[in-house]
Amino acid sequence: MNEQYLKRLHAYLGVKEDYATWLENTTSDEQNIRKMHSDLGITHDYETWKAASFGDIQPVKKKESPVAPTLSESSDGNSF
């Protein structure tokens, strides 16, 4: 990841949220990154720009809320 570039981009865009939050939100969805590439008018192809800017990031999956076991399940997931 090109941290210096991304921090300058964060400042250039005038993002109100802090850098870490912005980065997490931006990288959590491939469409966010594609839209940014398009909106900024980047001349390099998308894959080249993404690799140079974000490195080998994988979209972060949002954590799901844990689900309480039902009355018919024990804490290890086995039925009673």
N, C-alpha and C positions, 0 to 999 in steps of 0.2 A: 504494500500500500504506500502511496506517495503522500505521506502525512503533510509535508510542507505545501504541496499543491492543493490538497483538500482543505487545509486551514485557510489558505488564501482565497480559495473558491467560496468557502463559507462566509468570509468577510466580504468578498466582492458581491455576493448575492444579497447581503444585508439580512441574513437570517437572524430572527430574534431569539430562537432557542439556542442553548449552548451547543458548542461544537459536537460533543459526544452524543447528545440526544439527536441532533441533526444527522450525524453520520449513521447512527443506528436506524433512524427512520428512513433515511435514503437507501440504505443497503438492505433493508428488510423486504424490499419488493423490486424485482427486476424491472418492472414497468416504470418505477420512479427514476431509475438510472437511465433507461432509454429516453424518457421524456426530457430529462436534464440534458442529455446529449443533443437531442433535437432542438430544444429551446435555446441552447447556447450557440447553436450553429457550428458545432465542432467539425472541422474539415477532415479529420482522421475518421476512418470507419469505426463503427461502434465498438467492436471487439478489441481493436487496438487501443482505443482511448480508455475503455473500461479496464483493460489489463494494466495499462500504464498508470492509471489513476488509483484504482481500487485494488489492484493485485488480484489474487485468487480468492476473492470473497465469495461466499455462498450466502444467498438470502437467508436471513435469520428467521426462523419460524417462531411465531408468537407462542409463548407458553400457555398451555391450556390449564384451566382451573382443575385442580384435582376433584374427582368425583367420589363422594362418600359411598362406601359399599352399601348395597341394599340389605334388607333384613335377611334375605336368603343367601347372602355371601358372607364368608368369614373375612378377616382382615387380609388373608393371603389370596383372596379371590376364589377360593374353593367353596362350593355350595355346601350347606349344612346337611 
